[in-house]
Amino acid sequence: MNPDQIRRQSESAYKQWCEQWRKQAVENGKHEQHSFEDFRDSGFGKAALCVANGYSFEENIETIKKHKDNVDIICCDKTMGHLLDNGITPKIVVVCDANVDYERYMHKYADKLHNTYLFMNICGNPKWADNGNWKKKFFFVNKDVLQSEEEFSKLSGCKNIIIAGTNVSNAMIILLTQCENQQRNNFFGYDKIILIGFDYSWKLHGNYYAFDKDAAGKDKYMAQMFFYADDGTPIYSSGNLFFSKKWIQEYIHTFHLPVVQCGKHSLLQIGTAKDLAYQMSYTGDRPKAKIIRALKDEREKLVKNLNNINYTINDLSKRQFTSFLKSI
């Protein structure tokens, strides 16, 4: 994408919200800061279903209920309650927004989160971290073109850093993969990352959000663009949603990520939309996954040992040369 456009977006957001972000980074920094390393390669041999709050989530709720036990479910803040209301427990909830409404989207479910991990932007609404019987809480700092991650990491003590992705939906994909600077990665190691609710649009006369018709008027004032889906369905979008769509689409294509789009009318084009039931029925090779993880652990130990050996050799060589210089 155009670097100038990304910088303008970042500068505008920082100027508007920096004071609140600073205050909340300090407040969230009071929690114990756990490393992401607990989750490295944890998804080998499995599929993850990422659930955003677009209308296709609501349209496919019965399919998700039927196949929920076959995948790890990752959701954003506003979808958490809808999942729990339908008997679906997400493994991870991702919170990014400094103002996402705790009273509306979490308070009712605060005692139902003992099997769910919280992954939260260090600048996010502190009420989400301060409340709830979460299984464990993890924080991250967004890395952007302004290098604001240095400021917020210092304020909070948070060491987990991922690149900023324009919205919480995109952040789910970035969290699982953590690619950066033209370097492909798949941090969690999932065989495939399935998307539903990643619509970046809404249907004419349809719900703006899943289970939410007008989203407090957003279906009116956010209707800035008009498109037709591949099957001719008329859909609306906004400048902000379209920018987010372009950003994550380029991220997925650049790093050749194992992402599967199942929203049939989504603006996010990463191939033909796939059947959600079929994708959620995926069964990977878990025994092979265990072997891969063990080999990667062994490789890390060998690399660490090699680095220690090289350091020792270099140190001894320097000392030997210093002794030579002193002797002449």
C-alpha positions as CSV (number, residue, x, y, z in Angstrom):
1,M,0.0,0.0,0.0
2,N,1.0,3.6,-0.3
3,P,3.4,4.4,2.6
4,D,2.2,8.0,2.7
5,Q,-1.4,6.9,3.1
6,I,-0.4,4.6,6.0
7,R,1.6,7.3,7.7
8,R,-1.3,9.8,7.4
9,Q,-3.6,7.3,9.0
10,S,-1.2,6.6,11.8
11,E,-0.4,10.3,12.5
12,S,-4.1,11.1,12.5
13,A,-5.0,8.4,15.0
14,Y,-2.0,9.1,17.2
15,K,-2.8,12.8,17.4
16,Q,-6.4,12.1,18.4
17,W,-5.8,9.4,20.9
18,C,-2.2,9.5,22.2
19,E,-3.0,11.0,25.7
20,Q,-5.7,8.3,26.3
21,W,-3.4,5.6,25.0
22,R,-0.6,6.7,27.3
23,K,-2.8,6.7,30.4
24,Q,-4.2,3.2,29.6
25,A,-0.8,1.7,28.7
26,V,0.4,2.7,32.2
27,E,-2.8,1.2,33.8
28,N,-2.6,-2.1,31.9
29,G,1.1,-2.3,32.6
30,K,0.2,-3.0,36.3
31,H,-0.8,-6.5,35.2
32,E,1.8,-9.3,35.0
33,Q,3.3,-9.2,31.5
34,H,3.4,-12.7,30.0
35,S,5.4,-13.7,26.9
36,F,3.7,-14.9,23.7
37,E,6.2,-17.8,23.7
38,D,3.6,-20.0,25.4
39,F,1.8,-20.1,22.1
40,R,4.6,-20.4,19.6
41,D,3.8,-23.3,17.2
42,S,0.8,-24.4,19.4
43,G,-1.4,-24.7,16.3
44,F,0.5,-27.3,14.4
45,G,-1.9,-29.9,12.9
46,K,-5.0,-27.8,13.6
47,A,-7.2,-25.1,12.1
48,A,-8.1,-21.8,13.7
49,L,-11.5,-20.1,13.1
50,C,-11.2,-16.3,13.4
51,V,-14.6,-14.7,14.0
52,A,-15.1,-11.0,13.2
53,N,-18.3,-9.1,13.6
54,G,-19.5,-8.9,10.0
55,Y,-22.9,-10.2,9.0
56,S,-21.5,-13.4,7.6
57,F,-20.8,-14.5,11.2
58,E,-24.5,-14.4,12.1
59,E,-25.5,-16.1,8.8
60,N,-23.2,-19.0,9.7
61,I,-23.8,-19.3,13.4
62,E,-25.4,-22.8,13.2
63,T,-22.4,-24.1,11.2
64,I,-20.0,-22.7,13.8
65,K,-22.0,-24.4,16.6
66,K,-21.9,-27.7,14.8
67,H,-18.2,-27.8,14.2
68,K,-16.9,-25.7,17.1
69,D,-15.0,-28.5,18.8
70,N,-12.9,-29.2,15.7
71,V,-11.1,-25.9,15.6
72,D,-9.6,-23.3,17.9
73,I,-11.9,-20.3,17.9
74,I,-10.3,-16.8,18.0
75,C,-12.7,-13.9,18.2
76,C,-12.7,-10.1,18.6
77,D,-14.3,-8.3,21.5
78,K,-17.7,-7.6,20.0
79,T,-18.2,-11.2,18.9
80,M,-17.4,-12.8,22.2
81,G,-20.9,-12.5,23.7
82,H,-22.6,-13.7,20.6
83,L,-20.5,-16.9,20.7
84,L,-21.0,-17.5,24.4
85,D,-24.8,-16.9,24.0
86,N,-24.7,-19.7,21.4
87,G,-22.8,-22.2,23.6
88,I,-19.4,-21.5,21.8
89,T,-16.4,-20.8,24.0
90,P,-13.6,-18.9,22.2
91,K,-10.1,-20.0,23.0
92,I,-8.8,-16.4,22.6
93,V,-10.5,-13.0,22.7
94,V,-8.6,-10.1,21.1
95,V,-9.2,-6.6,22.3
96,C,-7.6,-3.6,20.6
97,D,-9.8,-0.5,20.9
98,A,-9.1,2.0,23.7
99,N,-12.9,2.6,24.0
100,V,-14.6,-0.7,23.3
101,D,-17.6,-0.8,25.6
102,Y,-17.0,-3.1,28.6
103,E,-20.5,-2.7,30.0
104,R,-22.1,-3.7,26.7
105,Y,-19.8,-6.4,25.4
106,M,-18.2,-8.0,28.4
107,H,-19.8,-7.3,31.8
108,K,-22.6,-9.9,31.3
109,Y,-20.0,-12.6,30.5
110,A,-17.3,-11.8,33.1
111,D,-17.7,-15.0,35.0
112,K,-17.8,-17.3,31.9
113,L,-14.2,-16.8,30.7
114,H,-12.3,-19.4,32.7
115,N,-11.4,-21.3,29.5
116,T,-10.6,-18.2,27.4
117,Y,-7.3,-16.3,27.0
118,L,-7.4,-12.5,26.7
119,F,-5.0,-11.0,24.2
120,M,-5.1,-7.2,24.5
121,N,-3.5,-4.1,23.1
122,I,-1.7,-2.5,26.0
123,C,-3.5,0.8,25.2
124,G,-6.9,-1.0,25.2
125,N,-9.8,-0.3,27.6
126,P,-8.5,-1.4,31.0
127,K,-11.9,-2.6,32.2
128,W,-11.5,-5.7,30.0
129,A,-8.3,-6.7,31.8
130,D,-9.3,-5.6,35.3
131,N,-12.5,-7.8,35.2
132,G,-13.4,-11.3,34.2
133,N,-12.1,-14.8,35.3
134,W,-9.8,-15.1,32.3
135,K,-7.7,-18.2,32.0
136,K,-4.7,-15.9,31.4
137,K,-4.0,-12.4,30.1
138,F,-1.5,-11.4,27.5
139,F,-0.7,-7.9,26.3
140,F,0.9,-6.6,23.1
141,V,2.1,-3.3,21.8
142,N,1.3,-2.2,18.2
143,K,4.4,-1.4,16.0
144,D,3.7,1.4,13.5
145,V,5.5,3.7,11.1
146,L,5.7,6.3,13.9
147,Q,7.7,3.9,16.1
148,S,5.2,4.6,18.9
149,E,5.8,1.1,20.1
150,E,8.9,2.3,21.8
151,E,6.9,4.8,23.9
152,F,4.1,2.4,24.9
153,S,6.5,-0.5,25.6
154,K,8.5,1.7,27.9
155,L,5.4,3.1,29.7
156,S,3.9,-0.4,30.3
157,G,6.8,-2.8,30.4
158,C,5.1,-4.9,27.7
159,K,7.6,-6.7,25.5
160,N,5.2,-8.4,23.1
161,I,5.2,-6.4,19.9
162,I,3.1,-7.0,16.7
163,I,2.7,-4.7,13.7
164,A,-0.4,-2.5,13.7
165,G,-3.2,-3.7,11.5
166,T,-5.8,-0.9,11.3
167,N,-8.6,-2.7,13.2
168,V,-9.3,-5.6,15.6
169,S,-10.3,-8.0,12.9
170,N,-7.0,-7.6,11.1
171,A,-5.2,-7.8,14.4
172,M,-6.4,-11.4,14.9
173,I,-4.6,-12.5,11.7
174,I,-1.5,-10.5,12.5
175,L,-1.4,-12.0,16.1
176,L,-1.5,-15.5,14.8
177,T,1.1,-15.1,12.1
178,Q,3.3,-12.1,13.2
179,C,5.0,-11.5,9.8
180,E,7.1,-8.4,9.5
181,N,9.5,-6.5,7.1
182,Q,9.1,-8.9,4.2
183,Q,9.8,-11.9,6.5
184,R,7.1,-14.6,6.4
185,N,6.1,-16.1,9.7
186,N,3.4,-18.3,11.2
187,F,3.9,-17.8,14.9
188,F,1.0,-19.9,16.2
189,G,1.7,-22.5,13.5
190,Y,-1.9,-23.2,12.5
191,D,-2.3,-25.3,9.3
192,K,-5.0,-23.0,8.2
193,I,-6.7,-19.8,9.4
194,I,-10.4,-19.7,8.5
195,L,-12.2,-16.4,8.4
196,I,-15.8,-15.6,9.0
197,G,-17.3,-12.2,9.6
198,F,-14.4,-10.5,7.8
199,D,-16.8,-8.7,5.4
200,Y,-15.6,-5.1,5.4
201,S,-19.1,-4.3,4.1
202,W,-22.8,-4.9,4.8
203,K,-25.7,-5.8,2.6
204,L,-28.3,-3.4,1.4
205,H,-31.2,-3.6,4.0
206,G,-29.0,-6.1,6.0
207,N,-27.3,-6.0,9.4
208,Y,-24.3,-3.7,9.7
209,Y,-22.8,-6.0,12.5
210,A,-23.7,-9.5,13.2
211,F,-26.9,-9.5,15.3
212,D,-27.0,-5.7,15.1
213,K,-29.1,-4.1,12.4
214,D,-28.0,-0.4,12.4
215,A,-25.0,-0.4,14.9
216,A,-26.2,2.9,16.4
217,G,-26.6,4.5,13.0
218,K,-23.4,3.2,11.4
219,D,-25.5,1.7,8.6
220,K,-26.4,5.2,7.6
221,Y,-23.4,7.5,8.1
222,M,-20.8,4.8,7.2
223,A,-22.5,4.1,3.8
224,Q,-19.8,5.9,1.8
225,M,-19.2,3.3,-1.0
226,F,-21.5,1.0,-3.0
227,F,-20.5,-2.3,-4.6
228,Y,-21.9,-5.5,-6.0
229,A,-20.7,-8.8,-4.7
230,D,-19.7,-11.5,-7.1
231,D,-23.2,-12.9,-7.1
232,G,-24.8,-9.5,-7.7
233,T,-25.7,-8.8,-4.1
234,P,-25.6,-5.0,-3.4
235,I,-23.3,-4.1,-0.5
236,Y,-22.1,-1.0,1.2
237,S,-18.7,-0.1,2.7
238,S,-16.9,2.9,4.1
239,G,-13.5,4.5,3.5
240,N,-12.2,3.1,6.7
241,L,-13.4,-0.4,6.1
242,F,-12.1,-0.4,2.5
243,F,-8.7,0.8,3.7
244,S,-8.6,-2.0,6.3
245,K,-9.6,-4.5,3.6
246,K,-6.8,-3.4,1.3
247,W,-4.3,-3.5,4.1
248,I,-5.0,-7.1,5.3
249,Q,-5.4,-8.3,1.7
250,E,-1.9,-7.2,0.9
251,Y,-0.5,-8.6,4.1
252,I,-2.0,-12.0,3.3
253,H,-0.8,-12.0,-0.3
254,T,2.7,-10.7,0.5
255,F,3.4,-13.4,3.0
256,H,1.5,-16.3,1.3
257,L,-0.5,-17.0,4.5
258,P,-2.7,-20.1,4.9
259,V,-5.8,-17.9,5.2
260,V,-9.2,-19.1,3.9
261,Q,-12.1,-16.7,3.4
262,C,-15.6,-18.1,4.0
263,G,-17.6,-14.9,3.8
264,K,-19.4,-15.2,0.5
265,H,-20.0,-11.5,0.0
266,S,-16.9,-10.1,1.6
267,L,-14.8,-7.4,-0.1
268,L,-11.7,-9.3,1.0
269,Q,-10.6,-11.1,-2.1
270,I,-8.2,-14.0,-1.4
271,G,-9.7,-16.5,-3.8
272,T,-13.2,-17.9,-4.1
273,A,-15.1,-18.0,-0.8
274,K,-14.9,-21.5,0.6
275,D,-17.6,-23.6,2.4
276,L,-17.3,-23.0,6.1
277,A,-18.5,-26.4,7.2
278,Y,-16.0,-28.1,5.0
279,Q,-13.1,-25.9,6.2
280,M,-14.0,-26.4,9.9
281,S,-14.0,-30.1,9.4
282,Y,-10.3,-30.0,8.7
283,T,-8.2,-32.7,10.5
284,G,-4.4,-32.2,10.5
285,D,-1.6,-34.6,11.3
286,R,-1.3,-34.0,15.1
287,P,1.4,-36.7,15.6
288,K,3.6,-35.1,12.9
289,A,2.9,-31.7,14.5
290,K,4.4,-32.9,17.7
291,I,7.5,-34.2,15.9
292,I,7.9,-30.8,14.2
293,R,7.6,-28.9,17.5
294,A,10.2,-31.2,19.1
295,L,12.6,-30.7,16.2
296,K,12.2,-27.0,16.3
297,D,12.8,-26.9,20.1
298,E,15.9,-29.0,19.5
299,R,17.1,-26.7,16.7
300,E,16.6,-23.6,19.0
301,K,18.8,-25.3,21.7
302,L,21.5,-26.1,19.1
303,V,21.5,-22.6,17.7
304,K,21.8,-21.2,21.2
305,N,24.7,-23.6,22.0
306,L,26.3,-22.6,18.7
307,N,26.0,-18.9,19.6
308,N,27.5,-19.5,23.0
309,I,30.4,-21.5,21.4
310,N,31.1,-18.7,18.9
311,Y,31.0,-16.1,21.7
312,T,33.5,-18.1,23.7
313,I,35.8,-18.6,20.8
314,N,35.7,-14.9,19.9
315,D,36.3,-13.9,23.5
316,L,39.3,-16.3,23.9
317,S,40.7,-15.1,20.6
318,K,40.5,-11.5,21.8
319,R,42.2,-12.3,25.1
320,Q,44.9,-14.2,23.3
321,F,45.6,-11.3,20.9
322,T,45.6,-8.9,23.9
323,S,48.2,-11.0,25.6
324,F,50.3,-11.1,22.5
325,L,50.2,-7.3,22.3
326,K,51.2,-6.9,25.9
327,S,54.2,-9.3,25.3
328,I,55.9,-7.2,22.6
